[in-house]
Amino acid sequence: MTRDILIIGGGVMGLAIAVELKLRGAKVTVLCRDFQAAASHAAAGMLAPDAEKITDTAMKSLCWRSRSLYPDWTAKLEELTGLNTGYWACGILAPVDQQSGSREAEAQGNKEDSPAYWLDQTAIHQYQPGLGAEVVGGWWYPEDAQVDNRALVRVLWSAAESLGVELKDGITVEALLQRQGQVVGVQTNTGVIRAEHYVLATGAWANDLLPLPVQPRKGQMLSVRVPESVTELPLKRVLFGDNIYIVPRRNRSIIIGATSEDVGFTPHNTPAGIQTLLQGAIRLYPQLQHYPIEQFWWGYRPATPDELPILGASHCSNLTLATGHYRNGILLAPITAALIADFIWEQKSDPLLSHFHYSRCQQQPSTSPMFTHSANFSNGHSQLTPVLTSHSPLPIPDSPLTIAGKSFHSRLMTGTGKYRSIDEMQQSVEASGCQIVTVAVRRVQTKAPGHESLAEALDWSKIWMLPNTAGCQTAEEAIRVARLGREMAKLLGQEDNNFVKLEVIPDQKYLLPDPIGTLQAAEQLVKEGFAVLPYINADPMLAKRLEEVGCATVMPLAAPIGSGQGLKTLANIQIIIENANVPVVVDAGIGAPSEASQAMELGADALLINSAIALAQNPAAMAAAMNLATVAGRLAYLAGRMPIKSYASASSPLTGTISS
């Protein structure tokens, strides 16, 4: 049973899961970037699966189950803390105007699955005085409710604290450290934090750590206040209109929301957004125009392409997902907490979870596909067409290569140096199937031969640039060039690229990296937010030290760079692989595909190969060969080789043989 659980995200979802797991006996830690800025504070707290007319069967079931948990769940939290969550079974009224009134009544009909009552014009105005003159009827949803979302989040924090959950505010998680289908730690602004099991509950920011299809959908909101001169609250139920909702609170605030804007993480309220809300709200309930404005704010809903959450298992066996709740995060908190706690603590997967598995959002299979190449190497030129046989995944499940939270399907990295021409380099990169290409920042900056048009030669929307500090002889030089590399990546459209291949090489004859300078530079660059991929001698102690300071990988050399000598440091690389909790990338010295395959068979996570490809008689053909060797070596490692024996063992058994 997993006992040590780390939850990434301190909003309503992360806290609800933390409380539930703690009540079941788990040791729980919650990492929160900024509790006061959590998106849960920006909601309205509607519990409205009926009013929102959710049509997806599984989603409707999930929402109904969660709504039914709310009375007991909030009572339990209030008992634990002595604080009020603001839960109010007030029902929701959905008025409709003259244009859509008759159509609404006809379309809705008599609901059999949930009680909903149609109120005609006379009835709705009697039931809720003060509605706009355009309202000709509406639906009453008696089982829908509301909760004060800000109060709820405070109560959850207090409950978690009182139960002994370790709450760490001000912690920014920068990357998930993964190895062989496991999360082995999280890189944060304060160092690496480890646990047995991890839960990703970061809402709209989930895509910062994993390539999940979760994007922010901005919503602007405001509140007005009922004046003290109005003795009785004019609204005692939520009004759910066309692109507008009005949520009264018992403390005399009235929440008005919300816009839906696909503008990324663009902050601030806008005059247009607030004007749209006020116009819609006043049209629905005209009295609001006389109430003083109390507050404006905005938040980011975590939206998925199908607007359904991502729940349950991930590509890592010890990482559980709880994100993408879009506009129903507050509503789904209790059921998400219960299902995720069952999944982790009881190893019990509710049938509903299968409808919200992350794989539904993937167009390609989650396992690594096989690559084949058709090639024509006549006249010394190559024409390689990569063919992705997506219907033929590897026979053994494999997680993608993940570095600093970014995932790649190819485990072969290539370079851009030493090619005889830009054309050969372009053909080779394409033939290799690689997704990461390393670029010497200094050579691009100085327009060294072969690097003049590098920025335009490759499609950087498809290839991740790995700037490297080649040519730097001191830690100070490498730090300076790394900063230039980050800016270079931004100029090519990779705004979020913080990768750097760190090389500190004062030795000009053998080009062996300086271990002290590399460590010094790595420590500083990690502090500055870089994902550092250090090129090192195959020194297991140095590799572990670099991992401890927060490097995203370690990259031991197999032999002196550019020598093509093969795996000369095999024993040390094996030790590094066995002890590393970050990806191990074998870099430098590989000269032939057989050596590439051997390195992958050891358990290396990836290879970086430049000279062996660029200096081959036919670079594109060699790039294709290295790609196939990398895939073959990885598959062999996953398959597990047979044991080596000191004696023979017949392939065919002797039983049943014909004897004379």
N, C-alpha and C positions, 0 to 999 in steps of 0.2 A: 504493500500500500504506500502511495506517495504521501510523505508527511511535510516536506519543505516546499512550499509553493510561492512563487514570485509572480505578482500581478502587475503588469505594465499598464498604467492608466488609473488615475484617481478620480474619475467621474462617477456618475451614478452606477454604471455597469461594473466597473472595477471594484467599487466599494461594496455593491450588493453581493458580488461573487465572493469577495473577501469575508464578509460577515457570515455567509452561508457555509463556506468551507471551515471557518474558525469554529462555528457552532458544532461542526461534525468532528472536530478534533485535530484539524490541520494546523501546522505552523505556517503563518501567512505573512508575507511582506507585500506592501503596495508601494510602487514608485509613482510619484505624481510630479509632473513638470511644474505646474502652478495651480494649486487647488482653487484659488479665487477666480482663475480664468477658465476653469473647466467648462466645456460646452453645455453641460447639464444645467448650469446656472442660467443659460440663455433661453431655455424652453418656456412653454406656457403651462405644462403639467396636465394637458388633456389626456384622458383615458378614453379614447373615442374610436374603437374599432368599428362600431356600427355607423356613427356619423361620417366616418371617412370612407364608408362603402368599400371596404377591402374585399376584393374579389378572389384573390388567390386562396384556394381551399386550405392549404397548409398554413399560410400566413394568418388567415382568419382564425383557424383553430388555435394557433400559437397566441394570438392577441386575446381571444376569449378566455383561454386558460389563465393568462397573466392577469387579466382584469378580475377574474374570479378570486385570485389569490390576494388581491390588494387589501381588502378589509382586515384579514387576519395578519397579513405581512406587516402592514403599517402599525397595527395594534401591538405586535411583537416588538417592533423597533421602538415604539413609544414607551413600552414597558421597560425595555432595556435602558433607555436614556432619560425618561421623564420629560422628553421634548415632544412637541406637536409637529406632525408631518403635513398638516393641512389637508388630509384626505377628506373628500366631500362627495358623497354620492348624490350629486345635484342633478344628474341627468343632463342631456344636451338637446337643445332645440335647434333645428336646422330650417330656418325660414327660406322660402323661395319667392321670387318675384313673379310678376304677371306673365313674363315671357316664358318662364320655365315651369310655372306652377302646375298646369294640367299635365304636362309631359312627365313631371316628377311623380305625380300621383299615379299615373298610368304605368310608368316604368317600375316603380317600387312595388305596387300592388300590396297584397297582404303577405308580409314576411312570415314564413313558417319557422325559419331557423333562429330568429331573434325577435323579441317584441319590439315593434315600432308602430307608432300610431300616427295616422294622417290627421292633421288639424286643418279644417277649412279656414277661410278668412276671418269669419266671426270668432271661431273658437281660438285661433292663435292669438288674436289681438286681446281677447279676454284673458287668456292664459298668461300672456306677457305684454302688459301695457307698454306703450312707448315705442313700439316697432315702427319702422318707416312705412309710409303710405303705400309704397310699391309692393309690400309683402301681401301675398294673396293666400298664403297657406304655409304649411311646413310639416316636417316630421319631428316627432318627439321620440327620443331614444332614452328610455328610463334607466337602462342598465349602464349607460356610459357615465363617467364620473370625472373628477379632477383631483389633483394633488398639488400642493404648493411645492414645485420642483426645487426651489432654492432651500426651503425648509427641509425637504426630503434629503437633499445631499448633505446638509449640515447634520441631520440626524444620523445618516449612515456613517459619516465620518466619526461622530461621537460614539456610535454603537461599536464600530470597529476598534476605536481607541479603548473603550471600556472592556472589550473582550480580549484585548492583548494583541491585536493585529499590529505589526510594526509598520507605521505610516511614515514614509519618507517624502516630504514635500521639497520642491526645488531641485528634483533630480531629472535630468534630461537623458533619456535613453537614446544613444546615438547609433547603435547597431546590435543585432543579435549575432552572437558568435556561434557558428554551427559547424558541426563535424560529423560526417557519416550518419546523417539522418537524425541528429540530436542537437538540441541547443545546449551549449556547454557554458553559457554565461551571457550577460548583457554588458555591453560597453556603455558606460555613462560618463557624464561630465565629472564625476568624482572617482572613476575607476571601474573595474570589472566587478559585477555582482553575480553570484552563482546561486543556483537552487536545484532541486531535483526536477521540478516541473514548472512550466511557465504558462501564463495566460496573457494573450495580447488583447487588451481592451482599450485601445487608444482612439476609438472613434474615427473622426475625419482624418487623423494623422497616421492611420495604420499603414498607408502606402509609403511612409518614410522609412519603415523598417522591413516590410515585405512587399513584393510585387503583387499586392492584392488590388482588385478593381474597386477601390474605395476612394471617392473624390469628395471634396467639400462642396456643399450646397449652402451658400450663405442665406441667412434669414435675418432681416431687420425687424425690430419690435419696439414698442413703446408702452408706457402705462399712463393712465390718468387716475385722478383721485376723486372719489365722491366727496363733495364738500360736507363739512360738519353740519351745515344748515339743513341738509337733506336727512331727516331723522331716520327713515327706514331705507335699507339698501334697495335701490330700484331694480337691480338684477340679482337673481338668486339661482340662475342656471346659465350654462355656457350657451352662447349663440354661435352657430357654425354656419357661416354664409358662403357665398361664392368668392373664393380666394381671400376670405377674411374670417377671422374668428375673434370673439370677444369673451374673455374669461374673467368673471368677477371673483374677487377674493373677499373673504370675511373681514379682512382688515381695511376695507373700503378702497383698495386698489382695484383697477380694472385693466387687465392685460389685453393689448391689441396686437395681433400678429397675422401672418408673418409673410414677408416677401420670400421668394424662392429664386435665387440668383446663381447662375453658373459662372462665377467670377474668381474661382480659386480661393486663396486666403486673403483676398483684398479686404482690408479692415474698414471700420468706420461706418456710421450712418450717413445716408445721403438725403438731400432734400427731396429728390424724386421718390425714393423708397418710402420715406415717412409720409409724404403727401399722398401716395397711393393708398397706404394703410388708413390714413385719416379719412380720406374720401369714402372708401369702402365701409369703414366702421360707422361714420356719421349717416351714410345712406341707410344702413341697416338699423341703427339705433340713434336717432337724431339728438337725443339728450346729451350725448358725449361731447358735442361741440361747446358745451357750457362748462365742462369740467376742466380743472387745471391739469396741465401736463406734468407728470411726475418724473419720468425717466425715459431715456432712449438707450437701446443697446443692440447688439448683433451677436450672432453665433454661427457655427458651421455644422450643418447636418452631415453625417457620414453616409453618402449616397452610393449605392451599387447600381450597375446597369439595369437590373430588374427590380430595384428598390426593395429587395429582401435582405435580411441580415445574413452574415457569414458566421456560422456557429459550429463548434465541435472540433473534430480532428484537423490537423494540418499536415504538411509534408514531413514534419518532425514528430517523432513519437511522443516527445515530452513537451510539446507546445500545443496549447488549445486556443482556438480563436473565438472571440466574442466581440464582433465589430459589425459595422455596416447597417446599423438599426434605422438609419435614415430619420424619418419624422416620428418614430415610435419608440425611441430609446427609453423615455420615462415609463411608458406603458409596459414595455417588455422587460423591465428590470427584474421583477420577482421571478418570472418564469425562466429567464436566462440564467439567473443565479442558481435556481434549482436544477435545471438541466445540466449546466456546466459542472456543478458540484457532484451530481450523480455520475457524470461522465468521468471525472477525474478521481473522485473518492471511492465510488462504488464500482468503477469500470462498467457502468451501465449506460447504454446509449438508447435514449428514447427514440422511437421510430420517427418522430417529427424531425429530429436532427438531420436525417438523410436529405431532407428537402432544402437544407440550408448549408450544405457542404460546400467548401470553397471551390471544388472542382467543377461545379456547374457553370462557373464563370470562365472556364478555360476553353479556348478553341482547340488547343493541342492537348494530347494526352499528358498526364502529370508525370509519367515515366519518360526517361530520356529516349528519343527516337534514334533509330539507326540511320546512318548517312551512307549513301553510295554515290559514286561518281562515274559518269560516262566521260571518257576523255579521248581526245585525238592529239597525239604528241608528234605528229608529222612535222618535218622541216624545223624541228627544234622549238616549235611553238605549241602551246597547249590551249585547248578549249575545253574547260571543265565545267560541267553543269551539275551543281549539287542537286540531288534528288532526295527530298525528305519523305521517307516511307512512313508516314504518320500512322498507318494501320499496322505497322510492325514495331511496336515498342520493344525495348530491351526485355529479355525474358525474366530479368530480376528487377524489382522496383528500385529506383535510384532517385535520390533527391538532387536538385540542381546544385551547381557550384554557387555558394553564397559567400560574398565578401562584403563586409561592412553593411549587411542588410540588403545588398543588391544581388539578384540571382541571374545566373547565366547557364544556358544549356550546354555550351561548349566548354571543355576543360583544357583547350589549347589556346594559349596566348601567343601572338607573334609580334615582331618588331618591324621597323621601317628602314633600318640602316643596311648598308653594304650592298644594296641591289644595284645592278648595272643600269637600270633605268626606272623611271616612275611607272612605266607600263608593266614591267615585270613585278614590281612591288604590288600594284593593284591586282594583277592576275593571281598572285600568290596569296594575298589576303583573302580574296574571294574563294580560292580553291581550298584554303585551310579550314573554312567554316568557322573561323574564330569570331568572337564577339568583343574581345579586348585586344587593342593594339597599343603597344608602348611607343612613345614618341620622345626623343631627346629634346628637351626644352631649349637648351643652348643652341643646338644646331638649327632649330626652326627660327629662333630669335636672330641668329647671325646669318641666316639664309645660306648655310653651308651647302656645298655641292650635293645634289640629290634630295635636298630638303626645301628647295625654293618654293615649290608649289604643293607642299604636303597638305596644307590646310584644305586645299580644294580637291586633292586627289582621291580622298576617301569620303564616303557618305557617313558623316558623323551622327546622323539620326539613327543609324543602324549599328554603329560600332562605338563601343565605350572607349574613350581615350584614357590611356594610362601615362600621364606625363612622367618622365624620369629625369633624375638629376645627374645624368651621365656627364662626365668631365669635371665634376666637383671634387676637390681634393680635401676640403675641410667641412666640418659640420656647419659652420657659418655660411659657407658658399651654398651648401645643399639646401639649407633652410630658405635662403633668399631665392634660389631657383625654383624651389617647390611652390613658393608664393606666386612666382611668375607663371608656373604651369597651371595653377588653379585659374588664374585670370585668362590664360590662353584657352582653356576648356570652355570658359564662359563665353568667350568671343565666338566659339564654334557652336554655341547653342546648348551646351551642357551646363546649365546654370547650377545644378546641384552636384556637380562632379567635384568631390574633394579627395579623389584618389591621388596618390603619388608613389612611384617606385623610387625608393630611396637608395641612392648609390653615393658612397663616400670612398673614393679610390685615389690615394696619393701615390700608390706604387705603379709606375708607368711601364715596367717590364712585364710583370706577371698579372697586372690589373687585379690584384687581390684587394678586397674591401677592408677598410679600416674598422675594426670592431668597436673601438672606443668612440670614434667620431660618429659612427652609425648609430650607436646607442644614444649619444648626446643629442644628435639631430632628431632621432625618433621621439625622444621624450618631449622636445619642444614642439614638434609638428603635431603630435597627438593633442597637446594642450591647446593648439590653435585649431583643432577640429578636423585635421586631416585624417583620412583613412590611409595609414602608412603601410606600404608593402616593401619591407627592407631586403635588399640583396646582401647576403652574408656568406662567409665561409660556413662550411657544414659543421658548425660548432653547437652541439646540443645545449650547452649552458647559456650561450649567447641567445640562441633561439628562444629558450624559456624566459630569459630576462626581457627580451623584446616583446614577447607575448604579455608579460606582466605589466609592462608600461603602457599597453593598450594598442599595439600594432594589429592591423587587420589580418595580416598573414605573416609567415616567414618564408624567405626565398633562398634556400641554401644552394650553393653552386655544386654541380656534379664534377666539374673539372674547370680549369682556368677558362675564362670567357673567350669565345671564339676559337678555342683550340680543337674542338671536335674529338676530344679524347675519350668521351663516353663517361660512364659512371665510375669515377675514380674514388669517390667519397661514399661509396655504397653503405658501409657499415654505419657511419655517422648519420647519413640521411635516414636510415632505418630507425635509429634511436630518436631522431627528431620527430618522425612521423608517429612513433609509439607514444610520445609524451606531449605532443602539441594538442592544444584545444582550439587552435585557429587553423585555417587551411594552410597546407604546406605546398608550395609551388617550387618545383625543381627548376632551377634557372642556370643556364650556362654549362657548356661542355658536351651536350648531347649532339651527336653527329649523324645518327642514322635512326630510322624508324624502329629498329629492333631495340635500341637503347631507350627510345621514348616509351615503347610498350613496357620494357622492364621497369622503368621508373614508376609507371602507373600501377604495375602489378605489385609493387611494394606497398601501395596504399597512398601514394602522393595524390593530392587533390587536383593538381593541375600542373601544366608544364608551360614554360616560356621558352620559345625556340625562335632564334633569328638567323644566326650565321649558317646553320645547317641547311636552311631553306634558301637564303639569299645567295650563298656561294655555290649551290648545286648547279650542275650543267643545265638543268631545266628546273628553275625554282618553283613554278606552279605545280609541276608534277610531284616534286618533293613535298610541297605544302599539303597536297592531297594525301600523300603517303603518311605524313606525320599526323594528319587528322585521323586517318583510319587506325594508325598505331595507338593513338591516344584512346580512342573508343575501345579498341580491342583490349588494351591493357587494363582499362577501367572495368570492363566486363569480366576479365579474368580475375581481377582482384575481388569483385563482388561474388563471383562464382566459387572462389576458394580452390586453390590447386590441390592436387592429390598429395599425400605425404610422400616424402623421399625415403626409399627403402634401400637397405644394403644387400638385398637379395631379389631374385626374380619372382614374379607373380604372374601366372598365366592369365591371359585375357578370357579364355574360354575354360569353364569348369571341366573336370575329368569325368564327372558323373554322367552316365548315359552314353559314354563313348563305346564304339564297337571294338570288342577284343577278339583276337584271333583264337 
